[in-house]
Amino acid sequence: MSASDTRPPLLATTVADELRRMIYSGELAPGSRLNEAALATRMGTSRGPIREAIRILAGKGLVTSIAHRGMFVREMSFRDMLESYDLRALIFGFAARRTTEFLTPERRQVLEGLIQEMEDATEQHDHDRYYDLNLAFHDRLLEYSNNRHAAQAYEAYVNELHFFRRRFFNYTSKMVRSNEEHRAILAAIIAGDAAKASELAEQHVLAGKQRLIENMSDFERF
């Protein structure tokens, strides 16, 4: 069987993307039950693609099964969030170090373009676009590290943190600081300073953790 034969049907993938969007936006809140029939009616499809889409999201850690009750949007505690950020920081630092070794003119152009787009989004106060571009910048660094295991692990932690980050990443001043950190990381990579790039990348993720904590009320931390 070829790799293409094992891929989920396009419809299921499309449904999974929409369910992911609903989870990230809060339309499907953490802890809410995923009703296949209701979702199928809402999306104008049968229950088969819904079931397959839920399986895809379960594989990414976004939904979880509770015995005898069904599938639910995953809930994440404040402690889970902090621990995920710490591990993300280590992996992102590793990726920045590796990208220094594997940077090409084409890759440099992509990263510089993303930083410029983030600057434009900041000036336009477009928080959603900045959020997506920020994810893309991080994804490219993981891709350019040429280490699939690091990229997969990082994606898993990012998926967990979407529950918190998209909701609270909505302050323009924090976007400015975040993108300044991106510029510093890329400058170190371009200069070939792997140690500095790694240090700045780790600090960037940990600073992001602190920015998120500052936006959360005491009630939301527990």
N, C-alpha and C positions, 0 to 999 in steps of 0.2 A: 504494500500500500504506500502510495506516495505521500509526501508531507501535505500536499494540497487536499488529498482525500480525507485527512483528519481534521481539517479546519471546520469550525462551525459554519452553518449556512449564513449567507450574508444578512438575511432578515434577522436572525438571532443576534448577530453582531451589531446591527443597527439598533435593535431593541435594547441591547446591553448598553450601548452608548447613551441612549435616552434615559434609561434607568440610572446610569451613573450620573448624568447631569441632574436628575431629580434628587439624587442623594446629596450631591455636592451643594445644590442650591437650597436644600432643606425642605423641598416639597415632600420627600420621603424622609421623615425625621429618624434619627437614631432610635432604635428600639421598636420601630413600627413594623408590623407584620406585612409581608408581601403576599397579597391576595392575587393568585394567578388569574382567576376569572375576572376580577375587577380591572386588573391591569390590561388583560387582553381586550376587554371592552373599550377601555380608554384609548388604547393604541390601535384599535381596529384590526386586530390579528387574532390568530387562534392561540390556545394555551401552550402549544408546542414550542414556538419561538420564545414565549415568555419563560417557560421552564428552562430552556437552554440558556437564555440570557442570564437568568438567576444563577445557573451553574457557573457561567463565566465569571460573574461578579463574586461568587463564593471563592473561586480560585484566586481572585485578587484580594481577598480579605475584606471585601466591602459588605458582605452579608454573611450571616451565620445560621446554622440549623439548630433548632431547639427541639429535642426529642418530643414527639407526640403533639407538637404545637405548630411546627412549620418553619418557614424561612423568615428571618428578620434582618432589618438593617442593623449592622453592627454598632454597638455602643462602645465608646472609648472613654476611659477615665482620665482625669488630669494626670495621674501618675503615668499611665500608658503614654500619654502625649509627651511628657518630659523625657521618658526613656527612649522613645522613638526619635526625638530630636537629637539626643546625644549620639545615638548610633548613626543617624543621618550625617551628623557633623564629621564623624570619622570617615565615612565612606566618601563624602564630598571632598574632604581633604585629600584622600587617596586619589580620587579622580582628577583633581587639579594638578597634583604632582605628575600623574601619568600623562595628562594632556600636554604638559610642558614638553614631554619627550616626543609626542606624536603630532604636535601642531603642524599644520600645513598652511600655505597662503589661503587656500579655499576655506579651511576651517576657521582661520582667523577672521576672514571676511564675514562668515556666518555669525560668529560670536559678536563681532563689532556691530553687525546689522541688528541683532537682537537687542543689544544695549541701546542703540539709537532709537529703536522702536519703543523700548520701555521709557526712554526719556520723553518721546512724543506722547505716549499714553499718560505719563505723569503730568505733563503740561496741560493735557486735555481733561485731567481728573477722571480718566477712564479706568476705574479700579478693576473692572472685570478683565479688560484687555491686558492691563499690566500683570494681573495674576496669571493669565494664560502664557504671556511672554516670559514671565519669570520661570514658570515651569519648563518652558521650551529651552531657556538658557541652561538650566540645570541638567535637563535631559541631554542636551548636546555635549556638555562636559562629560557626562557619564558615557555617552556614546564614543566620544573621542579618546576616552581612557583606554579603549580597546580591551575592556575586561567585561565580558558578558555577565559574570557572576556578580560583580559589583553593581552593574546596571540593574540587574534583576532584584537584588536585595534593596537597592535604593528605591526602586519603584514600589516595592511592597511597603516601605515605611512612608513614602509620600502618599500612597493611597490611604493609609491609616489617618494621616494628618489632614487630609482634605476636610474631614468633618469639622475641624477647628479653623483651618487657615482661610478658606474662602469666606467664611462668615466674618472674620475679624481683620482681613487684609483690606481695609477700606479707609486708610488715612494717608493723604497725599504726602505729608511730611515723612512718614515711614517708607513710602515708596521711593522718595528722593534718597534717603539714607541707604536703602537696599540697593539701589542702582549704582550709587557711588561705590559701594562695596564690590559690585560686579566689575566695575571699571578697574578697581585696584587688583582684583584677582586676575583679570585678563592682562593687565600691564605686567604683572609678575610672570605670567605664563609666556608672554611675548619676549620678555627679557631673558627667559630661560632659567629663572630662579625657582626651581622646583620646591625648595624648602619654604620659601616665602609664599608661593602660590598655595601650597598645602595649608600653611598656617592661616592665611587670609580666608581660605575657603571654609575651614573649620570655624573660625571666628564668625564668619558670615552666617552660617546656619545657627550657631548659638545666639547670635544677635537677633536672628529671626525668632528664635524661641522666646527671648526676652521681650521682643516687641509684641508677640502674641500674648504673653502673660500680662503685659501692661494693659491690653485691651479687654481682658476678661475680668468679670466681677468675681468677688470671693465666692459667690454662690455657684458660679459656673465652674469652679475649680474642683469641685468634689462630686 
